[in-house]
Amino acid sequence: MFAAPFHCAAGSKAHTSPLLRATGLVGLCLIAATIMHPATLDAAEIDPSDWDAVLAEAKGQTVYFHAWGGGDRINAYIDWAGDQIKDRYGVTLQHVKVSDTANVVSQIVAEKAAGKDEGGSVDLVWINGENFASLKEKGLLLPMSWAPDLPNYRFADINGKPTLTTDFTVPTDGLESPWGMAQLSFYYDSAVTTDLPKSAAELLDWARAHPGRFAYPKPPDFLGSTFLKQIALELAPDPSVMAEPVTDESYGPVADKLFAYLDALHPHLWRKAQAFPDNVSSLKNLLADSEIEIAFTFNPGDASAAIANNELPDTVRSFTFDGGTIGNSHFVAIPFNANAKAGAMVLADFLLSPEAQARKQDPDIWGDPTVLDLASLGANDRALFDQLDLGIATLKPDELGPTLPEPHSSWMERLEADWTKRYGVQ
């Protein structure tokens, strides 16, 4: 993953490095943001159920959308969304590319500590899991249930997709708006590989038989961390304990199984686990370059999208574990001190629209599964989805197998920390 170069754009400081923060340039940026972007309506004055008023307030605003910037297709999709809301609503979208959402959380925490309760530098953030839990717990999100009042929220598949209202075991309470779905799936080149592991135990056996031909991204990259959770859930003596906040008592048996597994797996990984790919794109490139034979992704449409963009050969296919894989939803949220709250709501609503959701699910564009209930759509909107060719490497929903629930976010923080202590400095 990468971050865009630093610039002192008013209202934005996601580009800052630790060195720049230390030199005080951030303070100058925040002062400039306050002068150039005076505060808009307070949260209490914004009523998302009065959508005409929201649109009127949003017109002319610039929304600083802090979102992962490590995927070209995703970046292009966000650019497209920006063009649409500019033309339709007079709202400007500034994509602040980030490599780790935890840094955005730290940024919001720092602004709160500095007393910056208005005119914040983050208007909307792509978020889920531990980062959402942290902001919610600290009271750093817009203090109102705004998402259910968005006009397009009525199409969200709330009943069929429970992860839209429960984020890593934490109730969303309307504090974030759903954007997309995710479930771990594996892919391989069928011209090279035919024997496929169907469980964590079989993956270890496969790696032993194919040394150097498997890898996973280095935690705390989200995909690498998801791999840890997948293995932990499969091997845990009692997986149900992972749905609750982690304790010393519950952590020990799970961690013992996980790290014993990784100790056995690492000698057989790519470069013998002396190096790890950085992220999902790096992992995909290893398979494209024939350095590994099996890769994985948190988006079941990724492989087909990569084929469509000539990033992977058309012999690539997907598979999953028989016992199921981890799945969740991802969201967008508005911080408590966002400078462009109305504009952020307009962007969040557009991202929920059938038009935007269908384009997002198109493997030629992104391939990210929709959060909508297609049965609730009118004929024209439903046709946008029916005409999609999801691609030759995309598993059908009934082929993905069971969706394993995400553990409580506190588990990830501890597993990542212990992984880094054990393997991170090599």
C-alpha positions as a printed Julia matrix, in Angstrom:
426×3 Matrix{Float64}:
   0.0     0.0     0.0
   1.06    3.58   -0.47
   0.14    7.01    0.74
  -0.05   10.11   -1.41
   2.63   12.8    -0.92
   2.06   15.36    1.83
   0.35   18.58    0.97
  -1.12   21.22    3.25
  -4.63   21.17    1.81
  -7.04   22.89    4.14
  -9.08   20.33    5.98
  -6.78   17.41    5.19
  -3.82   16.0     7.06
  -3.92   12.34    6.11
  -0.77   12.82    4.09
   1.36   13.69    7.09
   4.34   11.6     8.05
   5.59   11.25   11.64
   8.45   13.59   10.8
   6.13   16.28    9.48
   3.85   15.9    12.48
   6.87   16.37   14.73
   7.91   19.58   12.98
   4.56   21.24   13.58
   3.41   21.54    9.98
   0.22   19.78   10.94
  -0.65   22.61   13.28
  -0.31   25.06   10.41
  -2.58   22.89    8.28
  -5.22   22.75   11.0
  -5.11   26.51   11.45
  -5.48   26.95    7.7
  -8.37   24.51    7.67
 -10.18   26.52   10.34
  -9.72   29.78    8.46
 -10.52   28.51    4.97
 -13.31   26.09    5.86
 -15.57   27.65    8.51
 -17.77   25.2    10.38
 -21.09   24.26    8.8
 -24.22   23.09   10.58
 -23.81   21.31   13.89
 -24.86   17.67   14.04
 -27.96   18.65   16.0
 -28.98   21.0    13.17
 -28.67   18.4    10.41
 -31.75   16.28    9.84
 -31.03   13.57    7.24
 -34.77   12.84    7.03
 -35.14   16.34    5.49
 -33.13   15.4     2.43
 -33.84   18.6     0.5
 -32.26   20.57    3.34
 -29.26   18.24    3.35
 -28.79   18.72   -0.41
 -29.03   22.48   -0.04
 -26.45   22.52    2.75
 -24.14   20.15    0.86
 -24.0    22.2    -2.33
 -20.58   23.78   -2.64
 -18.98   21.65    0.06
 -15.77   19.66   -0.36
 -15.84   16.21    1.22
 -12.46   14.87    2.33
 -13.02   11.13    1.99
 -10.28    9.17    3.73
 -10.13    5.77    2.06
  -7.56    3.12    1.29
  -5.6     4.16   -1.78
  -3.76    0.96   -2.63
  -6.01   -0.3    -5.43
  -6.12    1.35   -8.85
  -9.62    0.09   -9.67
 -10.98    1.29   -6.33
  -9.32    4.67   -6.78
 -10.86    4.98  -10.24
 -14.28    4.08   -8.86
 -14.0     6.74   -6.16
 -12.98    9.26   -8.84
 -16.1     8.3   -10.82
 -18.29    8.76   -7.74
 -16.73   12.17   -7.25
 -17.6    13.17  -10.8
 -21.2    12.09  -10.27
 -21.85   13.98   -7.04
 -20.12   17.05   -8.45
 -22.35   17.09  -11.52
 -25.57   16.23   -9.69
 -25.26   17.91   -6.31
 -22.42   20.41   -6.54
 -20.36   18.45   -3.99
 -16.62   18.06   -4.51
 -14.99   14.8    -3.44
 -11.34   14.86   -2.39
 -10.03   11.29   -2.03
  -7.4    11.3     0.71
  -5.53    8.06    0.06
  -4.52    6.21    3.21
  -2.6     3.0     3.78
  -3.98    2.15    7.23
  -7.31    3.35    8.59
  -5.88    3.17   12.11
  -3.89    6.28   11.21
  -7.13    8.11   10.43
  -8.53    7.04   13.8
  -5.41    8.44   15.48
  -5.87   11.66   13.55
  -9.45   12.07   14.79
  -8.4    11.23   18.35
  -5.67   13.87   18.16
  -8.11   16.51   16.93
 -10.45   15.74   19.83
  -7.57   16.01   22.3
  -6.63   19.35   20.78
 -10.17   20.65   21.27
 -10.92   20.76   17.56
 -14.64   20.03   17.82
 -15.52   21.72   14.51
 -13.94   21.93   11.07
 -12.19   18.58   11.3
  -9.95   17.3     8.54
 -11.89   14.04    7.97
 -15.4    14.29    6.54
 -15.99   10.65    5.66
 -13.91    7.55    6.33
 -14.03    4.04    4.83
 -14.14    1.88    7.92
 -15.18   -1.27    9.75
 -14.09   -3.57   12.54
 -11.7    -2.43   15.21
 -11.45    1.08   13.79
 -15.22    1.59   13.94
 -15.35    0.07   17.42
 -12.62    2.43   18.6
 -14.3     5.57   17.25
 -17.69    4.5    18.58
 -16.33    3.69   22.03
 -14.55    7.05   22.24
 -17.62    8.98   21.07
 -15.8    10.3    18.01
 -18.49    9.64   15.41
 -21.32   11.94   14.38
 -23.61   11.55   17.42
 -26.79   10.61   15.62
 -28.3     7.62   13.83
 -28.03    9.17   10.39
 -27.51    6.22    8.03
 -31.07    4.76    8.15
 -32.46    8.14    7.03
 -30.47    8.17    3.79
 -32.9     7.87    0.84
 -31.14    4.82   -0.61
 -30.83    3.01    2.72
 -34.3     1.54    2.13
 -32.73   -0.76   -0.47
 -30.11   -2.17    1.92
 -30.56   -5.87    2.65
 -30.82   -5.47    6.4
 -32.7    -8.72    6.96
 -30.67  -10.91    4.61
 -27.26   -9.5     5.53
 -26.98   -9.14    9.32
 -23.41   -7.82    9.0
 -24.92   -4.55    7.73
 -26.09   -3.71   11.25
 -23.48   -5.58   13.31
 -19.87   -4.7    12.57
 -17.45   -7.28   14.02
 -19.98   -8.02   16.82
 -20.5    -4.27   17.47
 -23.97   -2.81   16.66
 -23.68   -0.04   14.08
 -26.59    1.95   15.61
 -26.88    3.96   12.4
 -23.45    5.53   12.93
 -22.05    4.15    9.67
 -23.58    3.48    6.27
 -22.99    0.15    4.5
 -20.94    0.25    1.32
 -19.91   -3.29    0.39
 -19.62   -6.93    1.35
 -16.61   -9.16    1.74
 -15.88  -12.85    2.24
 -12.53  -14.57    2.17
 -11.97  -16.72   -0.92
  -8.92  -18.32   -2.5
  -7.82  -18.34   -6.13
  -5.29  -20.3    -8.17
  -4.14  -20.88  -11.74
  -5.95  -24.01  -12.89
  -3.32  -24.53  -15.59
  -0.71  -25.01  -12.85
  -2.5   -26.3    -9.75
  -5.15  -28.98   -9.38
  -4.91  -30.21   -5.77
  -6.65  -27.64   -3.59
  -6.72  -27.47    0.22
 -10.19  -27.23    1.72
  -9.29  -26.37    5.33
  -6.53  -24.83    7.42
  -5.14  -28.27    8.18
  -5.09  -29.2     4.49
  -3.44  -25.88    3.65
  -0.54  -26.74    5.96
  -0.18  -30.13    4.28
  -0.36  -28.46    0.86
   2.34  -25.94    1.79
   4.63  -28.73    2.94
   4.12  -30.47   -0.41
   4.6   -27.21   -2.37
   7.35  -25.3    -0.53
   7.57  -21.61   -1.28
   4.31  -21.54   -3.23
   2.03  -19.88   -0.69
   2.18  -16.53    1.11
   0.02  -14.17    3.1
   0.34  -10.4     3.57
   2.14   -9.11    6.61
  -0.2    -8.09    9.45
  -1.51   -5.53   10.3
  -2.42   -5.36    6.61
  -6.15   -6.14    6.68
  -5.87   -9.22    4.46
  -2.97  -10.64    6.43
  -4.86  -10.05    9.66
  -7.93  -11.74    8.16
  -5.82  -14.81    7.42
  -4.82  -14.94   11.09
  -8.47  -14.73   12.14
  -9.49  -17.44    9.68
  -6.91  -19.88   11.02
  -7.66  -18.93   14.63
 -11.39  -19.54   14.19
 -10.81  -22.91   12.53
  -8.38  -24.15   15.16
  -9.82  -22.6    18.32
 -10.98  -25.17   20.89
 -14.1   -23.03   21.35
 -14.56  -20.49   18.52
 -17.51  -18.86   20.3
 -15.18  -17.16   22.79
 -13.91  -14.99   19.93
 -17.3   -13.28   19.67
 -16.67  -11.67   23.07
 -14.02   -9.14   24.1
 -10.69  -10.88   24.51
  -9.46  -11.75   28.01
  -6.25  -13.37   29.2
  -8.21  -16.51   29.97
  -9.89  -16.77   26.57
  -6.85  -15.64   24.57
  -4.36  -18.29   25.64
  -5.91  -21.44   24.12
  -6.7   -19.67   20.84
  -3.27  -18.05   20.5
  -1.47  -21.29   21.35
  -3.21  -23.11   18.49
  -2.73  -20.27   16.02
   0.96  -19.66   16.62
   1.77  -23.37   16.71
   0.16  -23.57   13.27
   2.08  -20.57   11.95
   5.36  -21.89   13.38
   4.77  -25.05   11.34
   3.63  -23.17    8.22
   6.27  -20.44    7.93
   9.25  -22.59    6.88
   7.24  -23.63    3.81
   6.06  -20.17    2.76
   7.35  -17.92   -0.01
  10.89  -16.87    0.95
  10.5   -19.09    4.02
   8.54  -16.28    5.69
  11.63  -14.09    5.85
   9.59  -11.58    3.85
   5.88  -11.07    3.34
   3.88   -9.36    0.6
   2.64   -5.94    1.62
  -1.03   -6.23    0.72
  -3.66   -7.81   -1.53
  -2.12   -6.27   -4.66
   1.35   -7.57   -3.84
  -0.08  -11.04   -3.19
  -1.9   -11.01   -6.51
   1.28   -9.97   -8.31
   3.15  -12.93   -6.81
   0.62  -15.3    -8.36
   0.65  -13.4   -11.65
   4.45  -13.77  -11.73
   4.17  -17.5   -10.93
   6.06  -17.08   -7.66
   3.18  -18.64   -5.72
   0.36  -20.99   -6.74
  -2.45  -20.03   -4.36
  -3.5   -16.54   -3.28
  -6.56  -15.19   -1.55
  -8.68  -12.09   -1.31
 -11.47  -10.64    0.79
 -13.47   -9.8    -2.34
 -14.89  -12.84   -4.17
 -14.91  -10.82   -7.4
 -11.25   -9.79   -7.3
  -9.9   -12.63   -9.42
 -12.4   -12.06  -12.23
 -11.74   -8.32  -12.1
  -8.0    -8.97  -12.37
  -8.56  -11.26  -15.36
 -10.69   -8.59  -17.03
  -7.87   -6.09  -16.52
  -5.21   -8.5   -17.85
  -3.59   -8.71  -14.43
  -4.11  -12.48  -14.11
  -4.36  -15.24  -16.74
  -7.83  -16.39  -17.78
  -7.1   -19.83  -16.36
  -7.39  -18.5   -12.8
 -10.3   -19.9   -10.81
 -11.56  -19.6    -7.22
 -12.24  -21.99   -4.36
 -13.08  -21.85   -0.68
 -12.8   -23.91    2.48
 -15.54  -26.46    3.1
 -16.19  -25.21    6.61
 -16.66  -21.63    5.48
 -14.6   -18.45    5.56
 -14.74  -15.12    7.35
 -17.1   -12.52    5.95
 -18.11   -8.99    6.88
 -19.34   -5.69    5.54
 -17.5    -2.44    5.07
 -18.95    0.99    5.7
 -18.45    4.74    5.57
 -18.72    6.88    8.71
 -18.74   10.58    9.56
 -16.49   11.82   12.4
 -17.97   13.99   15.15
 -16.17   17.11   13.93
 -16.5    16.67   10.17
 -16.39   19.97    8.33
 -18.76   18.87    5.53
 -21.34   16.71    7.3
 -24.1    17.28    4.76
 -21.76   16.63    1.84
 -20.57   13.45    3.53
 -24.19   12.25    3.8
 -24.76   12.99    0.13
 -21.69   10.95   -0.82
 -22.69    8.09    1.49
 -26.17    8.02   -0.01
 -24.85    8.03   -3.56
 -22.54    5.11   -2.74
 -25.69    3.21   -1.65
 -27.62    3.95   -4.84
 -28.45    1.05   -7.19
 -26.45    2.76   -9.92
 -23.3     3.05   -7.81
 -23.72   -0.39   -6.25
 -24.15   -2.09   -9.64
 -21.1    -0.34  -11.04
 -19.1    -1.37   -7.96
 -20.11   -5.03   -8.42
 -19.06   -5.06  -12.08
 -15.78   -7.04  -12.18
 -14.53   -4.79  -14.97
 -14.81   -1.85  -12.56
 -14.2    -3.2    -9.03
 -16.1    -6.44   -8.42
 -17.16   -5.62   -4.84
 -20.43   -7.35   -3.84
 -23.52   -5.23   -3.28
 -25.18   -4.56    0.06
 -28.59   -4.12   -1.56
 -31.63   -6.39   -1.51
 -32.13   -6.87   -5.23
 -35.73   -7.99   -4.7
 -36.52   -4.51   -3.36
 -35.41   -2.76   -6.55
 -37.55   -1.6    -9.43
 -37.24   -3.28  -12.81
 -34.78   -0.78  -14.25
 -32.49   -0.83  -11.23
 -32.65   -4.63  -10.99
 -31.64   -4.84  -14.65
 -28.38   -3.07  -13.81
 -27.42   -6.13  -11.74
 -29.01   -8.81  -13.92
 -26.92   -7.77  -16.9
 -23.63   -8.07  -15.02
 -21.25  -10.85  -15.98
 -19.57  -11.57  -12.66
 -16.71  -13.35  -14.4
 -15.34  -16.84  -14.89
 -13.38  -16.84  -11.64
 -16.16  -15.64   -9.33
 -17.88  -18.18   -7.14
 -21.67  -17.96   -7.01
 -23.14  -17.01   -3.62
 -24.16  -20.61   -2.94
 -20.63  -21.77   -3.79
 -18.93  -19.5    -1.26
 -19.97  -21.72    1.61
 -20.87  -20.61    5.13
 -19.88  -17.14    6.28
 -17.89  -17.27    9.51
 -18.56  -14.27   11.77
 -15.78  -11.82   12.48
 -14.31  -12.05   15.98
 -14.71   -9.16   18.39
 -12.34   -6.4    17.28
 -10.3    -6.65   20.5
  -8.98  -10.03   19.32
  -7.38   -8.53   16.27
  -5.43   -5.93   18.19
  -3.89   -8.58   20.41
  -3.23  -11.12   17.67
  -1.55   -8.49   15.5
   0.63   -7.31   18.36
   1.74  -10.84   19.21
   2.31  -11.7    15.55
   4.59   -8.67   15.22
   6.55   -9.62   18.34
   6.97  -13.16   17.09
   7.56  -12.71   13.35
   7.52   -9.04   12.45
  11.21   -8.19   12.81
  13.16  -10.56   10.61
